[in-house]
Amino acid sequence: MKADDQTRRRGLLALIASDLRDKAEWLYGSRAPRSILKAFATDGTGAMLLYRLMQAAHRMHLGPLAMLFNKLNVVCGRCVIGRGADFGPGFVLIHSLGVVINASVRGGAHVKLEHQVTLGAEKGRSPVLGDDVFVGAGAKILGGVRIGHRAKVGANAVVLQDVPDGATAVGVPARIVSSPSGPDAGLTS
């Protein structure tokens, strides 16, 4: 069993701790207690916490409580995350302003999102993000696309097709500019 699967099973507090450690490492290059405390006070962290509380309430079938956390996130975190959205440990909202995530989005461990990112459904299908994914400011990932493990999506990119593992996608519409297999490898419909 992978370490991330064990963390997921330990519950809400373990997920929150994992999220805060990853945010501290991203922002300050350290998982030391001082860095974690600083990360706790930064923009986006409140939205991350409200998302985790909403997710826990949703899984326990506490619909009104999940809806309350969702609405608090809209007002306080200035972002919209659907109640069914599911991210593994190490979920980081670097900045929460303008983030919109459809309820059926799935994300792996250590996903990092900048501000004004949209992960949206199209024709009833939503994106699936692998582990260790970074999505730059203003990027839009739409429909039933897969973003591979260790992939990066550049700022303001509009992703309508799969991005392979380890690749970097940029542009409108997004194209692969860096990949283990070379440019333009792996973009399929």
N, C-alpha and C positions, 0 to 999 in steps of 0.2 A: 504494500500500500504506500502510495506517495505521501510525503510529508504534508502537502497541501490538502489531501483528502482527510488526513488526521486532524488538521486544523479546522476544517469545515465541520467535522463531527463534534468538536469540543464546544461549539456553540457561539452565541452572540458575542460574548466578551472576547473570545479568542479572535473572532473576525474583526472586531473593532481594533484590538491590539495590533493585529496584522496590518490593517489599513493604516494605522498611525505610524507604525514602524516603516512601512514602505514610503509613506509621504515624507517622513523625516529624512530617510535616506535619499529620496529624490531631491528634496529642497536643500538639505544641508550636508549630504554625503556621509551621514552618520546615523546609527540607530541608538546612540547613547540617550539616556534618560533626558538630558538637557535638550537635545535635538527633538525628541518626541514631544516634550512640553512646548517647545517653540512651534512645532507643526500643529499641535492641538489648537493653537491660537491663530492660525492662518486662515485666509479665505478658503472656502470650500470644505473645510473640515466639519462644520456644522451640518452641511448638506450630506456629507458622507455618513455622519452619525444618524441623522434622521432617516436616511435610506436604509441603514442596517436595522433600525428600530421598526420601520415600516415593513421590511422584508420578514423580520421575525414575527410580527403581528399577523402578517398575511399567511405565513406558514402554519401558525397556530389557529387559523380560521377566525381571527378576531378582526373582522372586516371594518367595523366602525373605528377601531383604534388604528388600523392600517391606513384608513382614509384620513384620519386626523394627522398622522405623521406625513402623509403625502401632501396634504394642504399646507402644513407648516413648512415643508420644504419649498413649496411654490412661493410662499410669502417671505420666509426667512432666508432660504438658500438661493432663491431666485432661479430655481431650476425645476424641471418636471421629469420625474422618474416613475414610470409605470409600476404599479404594485406587484406585478408578476416578474419584473426584470430580475435576473439572477446573475450575480458576479461572484467569483470565488474570492479567496482571501487576498489582501493586498490591493483592494480597489481604491484608486486615488482620483479624486476630483482636485486637480491642481488649482483651478478656480471654478466656481460653480455657476457663475452668471451665464444664463442663456442655454444651459445644457438641457437637451430634450432626449429622453430615452424611452422607447416604446416598451410596453409591458411584456412583450414576448421576446425581448432581446436576451441573449445568453452570452456571458463573458467568462473567460477562464480566470486564472490567478494572476495577480500583478498587472492588472489593466490600469492604464493611466490616461485620463482624459483632460484636455485643456478646456477653456471656456468656449461657449457657443457651439459645442459639438452636438450634432443630431445623429442619433442612431434610430432610424425610422423604418416602419413597415411600408411595404408596397405590395399590393395584391395579396394581403394576408400573410406575407412572409417577412421575417425580420432578420437582421444580421446576427451572426455568431462570431464572437471574437475569441481567439485562442489565448494562450498564456503569454505574458510578457509583451503585451501590445501597447503601443503609444499612439494616441490620436491627437494631432495638433489642433490649434485654435481654429474654430470656424469650419472644421471638416464636417462633411455630411456623408454618412454611410447608409445607403438605402436599399431595402429589399432583402431577399434571402441570400445575401452574399456571405462568404466566409473570409475572415481576416485571419491569416495563419499565425502560428506561434512566432514570437519575436519580430512581428511585422511592425512597420511604422507607416502612419498615414500623415502626410504633410498638411500644414495649415491651409485651410480653405479648399482642400481637395474634395471632389464629389466622387465617391466610390460607388460604382454600379455593378462591378464584377469582382470576382474573388481575387484576393491578394495572397500569394503563396507564403509559406513559412520563410521568415528571415528577409522578406522583401520590403522595399520602401516604395510607396505609391504617392504621387503628387499630381496636381493639375485638375482641370475641368474639361471633360471627364478624366478621372484619375488614370494614370499610366504608370507602369513600373519603371523606376529609374535606377534601382539597385536591387539585385537579387542574387542568391547563391548560384543561379543558373544564367545570370546575365540580364540585361535590359529587355523588357517586354516579355519575359518568360512567365508563363503561368496565368496570364490574364485570359480567362475563358468566360463565356456567357453561361 
